Amino acid sequence: MTSPRLVPPSSLSAVRAIRHGRSTANLAFAEAERTGATGLPVSGVDRDVPLSRSGIDQARALGRWWSHLPPGQRPDLVVCSPYERAMRTWQEMARTAADVVAVDVDVDVETVVDERLRDREMGVYELYTPAALRARSPEEADRRERVGEWHYRPPGGEAMTDVAVRVGQFLTDLDRAAQGRSVLIVAHDAIVIALRHVLGGIGAVAPGRLPPVPNASVSTWENRGGRLALTSWGDTRHLTRPSTPTKETPHR
């Protein structure tokens, strides 16, 4: 028997959620997976991980996408994660959109940073690859596999259930504070996944496997009959379109 879902009403006209461009940690994790390396591929703290060169290019592609949205569809409020890679993604988007030749784009939109949009906290295993976790704590790696990614809570960190709670609180406040507005969220894959679960409504089933959210992808919810409905997931078509010539600017 399928449980019914109770989707709450929303005053927002649309929500678009972007995962930040490819970070240096994303590249290091992919290389560690390819080689089977068990060392820690990234030093420092997660919130300070920057975009890679390719991630900056992805962010600029997002800026061109933004600049060509019809005025009535362009978000008028941006809410960003406090992490470096997310804020840099929005900064590059805004610069690129403003530089696009012969396109009249208003990118001077209200922008706020909200702590609840930070990435999932992994506690004592922050910036550990799965192979590094297994090499250093095989029992913990077994527990992670046994309980599944949605429910796994690393010591000192968060399960995806915890992320969903703070994202749900954020959405409730956003709905009250930004009535009728179209909102762009620039954050992380964990946040986009949590948005999907929360906006699925009361009774939404927790995912058995976390759906992939590509870097620099756009997922969209549109208001249909007073409720936000998912209309696209992990869209990356803007990353494969030809680049639009841009003006030369000193900061490049």
Secondary structure, DSSP 8 states (H G I E B T S, - for coil): -----B------SEEEEEE---BHHHHHHHHHHHHT--S----S-GGG--B-HHHHHHHHHHHHHHHTS-GGGS-SEEEE-SSHHHHHHHHHHHHHHHHBTT-------EEEE-GGGS----GGGTT--HHHHHHH-HHHHHHHHHH-TTT---TTS--HHHHHHHHHHHHHHHHHHSTT-EEEEEE-HHHHHHHHHHHT-BT----SS-----TT-EEEEEEETTEEEEEEEEE-GGGSS----B---TT-
